[in-house]
Amino acid sequence: MHSQPLDMQQFISEMPKAELHVHLEGTLEPELSFALATKNNIPLEYKTPEQLVAAYDFHDLPSFLKIYYAGMNVLINESDFYQLTWDYLVKAASENIVYAELFFDPQAHTSRGVSFETIITGIHKAQLDAEQKLGINSQLIMCFLRELSAESAMEHLKLAMPYLPWLVGVGLDSNERDNPPTKFAEVFAKARALDLKLTMHCDVNQLNTLNHIEQCLDEIQVDRIDHGVNALQDPVLLEKIKQKKLGLTVCPISNRFVVQSLTSAEIRQMLEHNILVTINSDDPAYFRAYLNENFIELQKEGQFSAQDIVTMVENSFKVAWLKDSEINQYLAQVSQYTKQAQKAA
């Protein structure tokens, strides 16, 4: 008797997963945006959430960032940051994400007069509630905006000092053009000395991207790279990433906005090179796709096998900033789930 082939969509949706590359500000759904705009008396350019979504016309990184930063203006009070984080974690839990590492961009808020304390306290309270009520664990990564000065980044690292136990690491995001990793060497060295983990964005097909990936590896000595797809173009960089066992947090649907492809061929190559590639959602409210949709679309486009999917999910736990004992517990959950799913098929 032949067993039924796995229903890949169901297999993906029900699997316990981790998300390592999601910007909290990028989870701001249009409905919440309108609710907060009304509450905080902030005028919006659009009359309805549908009109707002219709305006999401991104074709490259700058066109995305313009709308992304405008969207944040509705976040003012601690309760707003709480609601933003809570809503994402509810959504994540519904997709069987059991662990998430969350990016936030404090400079995008302090520059509007919102205090650092307001931002991080709202986020942290929602994380605690989600752990208790939804069973989803999460950790927080503070990102610096690369088009701002290194001094501003250092100032925000100092603002974070009273809240160090609430942070697991620091990252670097936003507009890469003329803002190489080495611009932030000093602040990342200080973060490392504070025992924080380090990651940096190397977005797809940006100017000097191979140079930037090299700086991440050799000079900053990151613990992970966000995106990093272009490393495939340089065998030396690829070998270094492999030797260091660094995770690459790839975001297929986000890539499609920038390079008109889910980069499934590149992800396949990474798997063939035994690179620890992980799948993530990036800015899911703007790209209209959370983690499950990223996996499902990717699987369809690249015809990935159930084992490929399992490998990518396992990779995300392996490169998560957790204790080995916690990683092993999560990997055991994935293994148990996979056995049961295959038995049921």
C-alpha positions in Angstrom: 0.0 0.0 0.0 1.4 3.4 -0.9 1.2 6.2 1.7 -0.4 9.5 0.7 2.0 12.3 -0.2 2.3 14.9 2.5 0.0 17.9 2.2 2.9 20.4 2.1 0.8 23.4 3.1 -0.5 21.7 6.2 2.9 20.2 7.0 4.4 23.7 6.9 1.6 25.4 8.7 1.5 23.0 11.7 5.2 22.6 12.1 6.8 24.3 15.2 9.0 27.1 13.8 11.2 30.0 14.7 11.4 33.4 13.2 14.7 35.3 13.4 14.2 38.2 11.0 11.0 40.2 11.6 10.9 44.0 12.3 8.2 44.8 14.8 7.5 48.1 13.0 7.0 46.0 9.9 4.2 44.0 11.5 2.0 47.2 11.8 -1.2 46.0 10.1 -3.3 48.7 8.4 -6.2 48.2 10.7 -4.0 48.8 13.8 -2.4 51.8 12.0 -5.9 53.4 11.6 -6.9 52.5 15.2 -3.8 54.1 16.6 -4.1 57.1 14.3 -7.6 57.8 15.6 -6.6 57.2 19.2 -3.6 59.5 19.0 -5.2 62.0 16.7 -2.7 61.6 13.9 -3.8 62.4 10.3 -3.2 59.7 7.7 -2.9 60.2 4.0 -5.5 57.5 3.3 -9.1 57.1 4.1 -9.3 53.3 4.7 -7.0 50.4 5.5 -7.7 49.1 1.9 -6.4 52.4 0.4 -3.3 52.2 2.5 -2.6 48.6 1.3 -3.2 49.8 -2.3 -0.4 52.4 -1.8 2.1 49.7 -0.9 3.9 50.0 -4.2 7.5 48.9 -3.5 10.0 48.0 -6.2 13.2 48.6 -4.3 14.6 49.3 -0.8 14.2 53.1 -0.8 10.6 53.0 -2.1 9.7 50.6 0.7 11.5 52.6 3.4 9.6 55.7 2.5 6.2 54.2 3.3 7.6 52.1 6.2 8.9 55.2 8.1 5.7 57.2 7.4 3.7 54.3 8.9 5.4 54.5 12.3 4.1 57.9 13.2 1.1 56.4 14.8 3.2 54.7 17.5 3.3 57.2 20.4 2.6 55.6 23.8 3.7 52.5 25.7 0.3 50.9 25.0 0.9 51.4 21.2 4.2 49.5 21.3 2.5 46.9 23.5 -0.3 46.4 21.0 2.0 46.3 18.1 4.1 43.5 19.7 1.1 41.6 21.2 -0.7 41.5 17.8 2.4 40.2 16.1 3.0 37.5 18.7 -0.7 36.4 18.5 -0.3 36.1 14.8 3.0 34.2 15.2 1.5 31.8 17.7 -1.4 31.1 15.3 1.2 30.1 12.7 2.9 27.7 15.2 5.9 29.9 15.7 7.2 28.8 19.1 10.2 31.2 19.2 10.9 34.6 17.7 13.7 37.1 17.7 12.2 40.6 17.2 13.9 43.6 15.7 13.0 47.1 16.7 14.3 50.5 15.5 14.3 52.9 18.5 15.9 55.8 16.5 12.8 55.9 14.3 10.8 56.7 17.4 13.2 58.8 19.6 13.6 61.1 16.6 9.9 61.8 16.8 10.1 62.6 20.5 9.1 59.2 21.9 11.3 58.1 24.8 13.4 55.0 24.7 11.8 53.8 27.9 8.3 54.0 26.4 9.3 52.0 23.4 11.1 49.1 25.1 8.7 48.9 28.1 5.7 48.5 25.8 7.4 45.8 23.8 8.8 44.0 26.8 5.4 43.8 28.6 3.8 42.3 25.5 6.6 39.7 25.3 6.1 38.6 28.9 2.3 38.4 28.4 2.7 36.4 25.2 5.0 33.9 26.9 2.5 33.5 29.7 -0.7 33.4 27.8 0.3 32.1 24.3 3.3 30.0 25.1 5.5 31.8 22.5 9.0 32.8 23.6 10.7 35.8 22.1 13.9 37.8 22.5 14.6 41.4 21.4 17.2 42.8 19.0 17.8 46.5 18.9 18.6 47.7 15.4 20.5 50.9 14.4 19.5 52.8 11.3 22.5 52.8 9.0 21.8 56.2 7.4 22.0 57.9 10.8 25.4 58.6 12.4 27.5 56.2 14.3 27.2 58.7 17.2 23.5 58.3 17.2 23.9 54.5 17.3 26.2 54.8 20.3 23.9 57.2 22.1 21.1 54.6 21.7 23.3 51.8 23.0 23.8 54.0 26.1 20.1 54.5 26.4 19.7 50.8 26.3 22.1 50.2 29.2 19.4 50.0 32.0 17.5 47.5 29.9 20.3 45.1 28.9 18.6 42.1 30.4 15.7 42.7 28.0 18.0 42.6 24.9 19.7 39.6 23.3 21.6 41.5 20.5 22.0 44.4 18.2 21.5 44.7 14.5 22.0 47.1 11.6 19.2 47.9 9.1 17.7 50.4 6.7 19.4 52.1 3.7 22.7 50.4 2.9 23.9 52.8 0.3 27.1 54.5 1.4 26.6 53.1 4.9 29.0 50.2 5.2 29.2 47.9 8.3 32.6 49.5 9.3 30.9 52.8 9.9 29.5 51.2 13.0 32.6 49.2 14.1 32.9 51.0 17.4 29.3 50.6 18.6 29.3 46.9 17.6 32.5 46.3 19.5 31.0 48.0 22.6 27.8 45.9 22.2 29.9 42.7 22.0 31.8 43.8 25.2 28.3 44.0 26.8 27.7 40.4 25.9 25.2 41.2 23.2 25.0 39.2 20.0 25.6 40.9 16.6 23.9 40.8 13.3 23.7 43.1 10.3 21.6 43.4 7.2 23.3 42.7 3.8 20.2 43.2 1.6 19.9 41.6 -1.8 21.7 43.2 -4.7 22.7 46.4 -2.9 25.7 48.4 -4.0 29.0 47.0 -2.7 27.2 44.1 -1.1 30.1 41.6 -1.3 32.3 44.2 0.3 29.7 44.7 3.1 29.4 40.9 3.7 33.2 40.7 4.0 33.3 43.5 6.5 30.6 41.8 8.5 32.6 38.6 8.6 36.2 39.9 9.1 35.9 43.3 10.8 32.6 43.3 12.8 32.7 39.5 13.3 28.9 39.2 13.3 27.1 36.2 14.8 24.6 36.1 11.9 23.8 37.9 8.6 20.4 39.1 7.7 19.6 38.4 4.0 23.2 37.8 2.7 22.0 36.0 -0.5 24.8 37.6 -2.6 27.4 35.7 -0.6 26.8 32.9 -3.2 28.7 35.0 -5.7 31.9 34.7 -3.8 33.3 31.2 -2.9 35.7 32.6 -0.3 32.9 34.5 1.6 30.6 31.4 1.3 33.3 29.2 2.8 33.8 31.6 5.7 30.1 31.7 6.4 30.1 27.9 6.4 33.2 27.6 8.6 31.8 30.0 11.2 28.5 28.2 11.1 26.7 31.6 10.6 23.0 31.7 9.9 21.7 33.6 7.0 18.1 34.9 7.6 16.6 35.0 4.1 13.1 36.5 3.5 11.7 35.2 0.2 8.6 37.4 -0.3 10.5 40.5 0.8 13.1 39.5 -1.8 10.4 39.3 -4.5 9.7 43.1 -4.0 13.4 44.0 -4.4 14.6 41.4 -7.0 11.3 40.1 -8.4 12.0 36.6 -7.3 11.6 34.5 -4.1 15.3 33.6 -4.6 14.3 29.9 -4.4 17.2 29.0 -6.7 19.7 30.8 -4.4 18.1 29.1 -1.3 18.5 25.7 -3.0 22.2 26.5 -3.6 22.7 27.4 0.0 21.2 24.1 1.1 23.5 22.3 -1.3 26.5 24.1 0.2 25.3 23.2 3.7 24.8 26.9 4.6 22.6 27.4 7.6 19.9 29.2 5.6 16.7 30.2 7.5 13.3 31.5 6.2 11.7 34.6 7.7 9.0 37.2 7.0 10.9 40.5 7.4 8.1 43.1 7.3 5.0 40.9 7.0 2.3 43.6 7.3 3.8 45.5 4.3 4.6 42.5 2.2 1.2 40.9 3.1 2.8 37.6 4.0 3.8 36.1 7.4 6.1 33.2 7.9 3.9 30.3 6.8 3.1 32.1 3.5 6.8 32.6 2.9 7.5 28.9 3.4 4.4 27.9 1.3 5.2 30.2 -1.6 8.9 29.2 -1.5 8.1 25.5 -1.5 5.8 25.8 -4.5 8.3 27.9 -6.5 11.3 25.9 -5.7 9.7 22.5 -5.4 11.4 21.9 -2.0 10.9 18.5 -0.4 9.5 18.0 3.1 13.1 17.3 4.2 14.3 20.6 2.8 11.6 22.4 4.8 12.6 20.5 7.9 16.3 21.4 7.4 15.5 25.1 7.0 13.3 25.1 10.1 16.0 23.2 12.1 18.5 25.7 10.9 16.5 28.6 12.4 16.6 26.9 15.8 20.3 26.0 15.4 21.3 29.6 14.8 18.9 31.1 17.3 20.5 33.0 20.2 19.5 30.5 22.8 21.2 28.1 25.2 22.2 24.7 23.7 19.7 23.0 26.0 16.8 25.2 24.7 17.9 24.7 21.1 17.9 20.9 21.6 14.4 21.0 23.1 13.1 22.9 20.1 14.8 20.5 17.7 13.3 17.6 19.5 9.8 19.2 19.0 10.5 19.5 15.2 11.7 15.9 15.0 8.7 14.6 16.9 6.3 16.6 14.8 7.9 15.4 11.5 7.7 11.8 12.5 4.1 12.1 13.5 3.2 14.0 10.2 4.9 11.4 8.1 3.3 8.5 10.0 -0.1 10.1 9.5 0.4 10.7 5.7 
